[in-house]
Structures are given as C-alpha cells and as structure tokens.
Amino acid sequence: MIKGIDVSKYQKQINWASVGTHGIDFALIRVGMGDDAKQVDPYFKTNVEQALAHGLHVGGYYFGYATSVEDAQKEADICNELLQPYKGKLLYPIAYDYEYNSVDYFKRVKGREPTNEEIDSFACAFLDRLKAYG
C-alpha cells in the first residue's frame, strides 16, 4: 500500500526527515489558492524542497475559489506559474480542491450554491488548462 499526506500552511513546519520513517511515500502539497499569485501557500516552497530532499514523491493541489470557468482557468494559469521552478520534479499529479470554503465563496458572490455541473466544469477547466501547460 502506498501512503501519502496532504500538507499546507496549517501543518506549519514539518519534520520532513521523520515523515518517511512513518511509512509515508508521497506528499500532496498545497500550491496556493484563488486568482492571485500572492496567495501562494507560504510553506509551498519549503515543503516541496524538503519533501523532495527526503526522497518523497511529490504532487500538489490548488484550492479553488472559481465562480466561472474563466476563473478556474485563471487559477490554473497562476498554479502553473507557481509550479515552474519544480517542472519535471513533481512526479505525482496536481489536484483541484473545491470544497466548503469554495462553496461559501460562490454563495457570497452568486447568491446561491454552485451546481454539481458547475463545480465539475470548474475542475475540468482548471485541469485541462494545467494539462495544456504540460
């Protein structure tokens, strides 16, 4: 069985040297969120570099706040920009995370909850754009 963890600023400083000793094989690390590159996870760079240095496979996730397909594509553009220093080093996938805060934000902007079809369209738009970047 392959075991992994997902991490973000909420875990603060991680003792990456001990992660592998606990049977963890990979880490999905939060890249950032929203439609502004300034919203990079403050621990992203450290987490990626330390996870790689300690022999873990690394992927990532981007926390989405899209309210339209165009928003999701912009998020993918920003995510791609933030991933550039690690191109070819992250061998696990990049995921699009759209959950409770995303839905709450959508409700504040649009006055209603997003439909499942809308959420699917945001995820597909993000992933298709990111895939196009390679």
N, C-alpha and C positions, 0 to 999 in steps of 0.2 A: 504494500500500500504506500502511495506517495502522500506525504503530509505537507501542508502548507499553512501559511499565516497571511493575513492581510494587515497592513500597518499604515498608520498615518500619524499626524502630529499628536493625536490623543494618547499614543503609547510613549511619547516623549523620547528620551534617549534609550536606545535598545542596546543591550549587551549582545552584539552580533556574534561574538566568539562563542557564546553559550547556546545560541539558537540551534545550531546543528547537533549539539550534544543531546538535545531533547527530541531528536528524530525528525526535525523539520527539514524538508528537502527544498522548498521553494517559498518565495515571498511575493505577494502581490502588494505593491507599494502605491499609495495614493500619489498621483502626479499633481493634481490640483482640482479646481472646481470653477464652474461658471464661465463667463465670457470675457475674462480679463486675465492676462498672463501674470498680473501681480498676485493672483490668487493661487499661485503655486503652493503646494504644501510645504511649509517651512522646513520639514525634515526630509523632503524628497531626495535631494542630492546626497545628503549624508546616508540615508537609508539605502539608496541604490548602491552607492560606492562601497559601503560596509558589507552589505549582503553579498555583493559580487566578490569582494576581497576575502570573504569567509566561505566561498565555494557554493553558495546557494544559487539555484536557478531563480531568475527574477522576471517578473511581469509587472503590470501595473493596472491601476484603474483610475478613471476620471469621474468625479462626482458631478453629474449633470443637473443643470437648472433650466434646461431649454423649455421654451413655451411655443416653439415653432421648429420646423425642420431647419430653417436658416440658422436659428440659434444653435442647434445641435451641430451643424456644420462649422460654425464659428468656434464652438468648443473643441471640435476635432482639430481645427487649424492651430489653436493655442496649444492643445495637448501635443501635437506633432512638433511644434516649436520647442516645447519644454523637453521633449524626448531626444532631440537632435544630438546632444553630446553622448548619448548612450546607444545610438543606432548600431545595430549588429551585436550589442552586448546583452540586450534583454531578449532572452530566447522564449520566454513564456508570453502569453497574449496580454493585450491591453483590453480591459473591460470598460463598459459604460455603466456607471452606477446611478440609477434613478430611483429614489425611494422616498421616504416620508417627508423629508425637508424639501425635496424636489416638488412633490405634490402640493405641499403647503404653499410654496412659492408660486406655482402655477395658479392655485386658487386665488392668491392675493392679486395676481396680475390679470387673470381672465375672469374671475368671479365664479368659477366652477372647477370641479375636479377634471383632470385630463381623462380621456377615454383610454382604454387599453390600446386601441388602434393608434391613438396619438403617441402614446408612450413608445409603442413598437416603432412608429415612424421616426421618432427622435433617436432611438437606439440604432436603427438601421442607417439613418443619415450620418450619425457620428461614426459608426463602424465602417461604412462604405467610404466615407471621406478619408478616414485614417488608413484604410487598406489601400486607397489610391496613392497615398504617400509612400507606401512600401513598408 
